Amino acid sequence: MTQPERSDIYGLIAMFDTADALLACARRTRAAGYRKVEGYTPFPVAGLSEALGQRDSRVAWIAFLGAAASGMAGYALQYWTAVIDYPIVSGGKPFNSWPAFLPVTFELAVLGGALAAVLGMLVLNGLPRLHHPVFDAEQFGFATRNRFFMLIEAEDANFDPEAIQDFFVRCGAREVSEVSA
């Protein structure tokens, strides 16, 4: 069997029987210098994201910025209407009665933060993605049931199919297969 061209390969994927085997291989993979690595598990595995070198998400900052912007916009709208556009003297209170503006400001901040978090998560995850090359990998259907998978992408600077296949076998992979692009 001839090897497909490098541009035809999305990466190599290995199947493991246990979460501990996947976690051990993830640590060895990072130590071996591979950086374009993904792990797929049927349930969250403690320590896997750290072992793969994934950094903290930017979703929290996006949610904060969305909350701050929508809260300020809500306050500015109330200020504009109550102080500049249509001031009404009511019970002798000042036009800029900020305690009265707080409930709407808070609620808009919560709404804006939640919407920004959802939209930020979708954008950062590249969603909606209806198809990913890894879905075509043999046995990948078990990723949602009882198997654990690790993928090294062809875009990795150290990508060498034969070396990676040997590496996965030494890590204890049950099966190694190519993922077509």
Salt bridges, closest charged atoms under 4 A:
ASP17 OD1 - ARG147 NE 3.52
ASP17 OD1 - ARG174 NH1 3.30
ASP136 OD2 - HIS131 NE2 3.20
GLU155 OE1 - LYS36 NZ 3.84
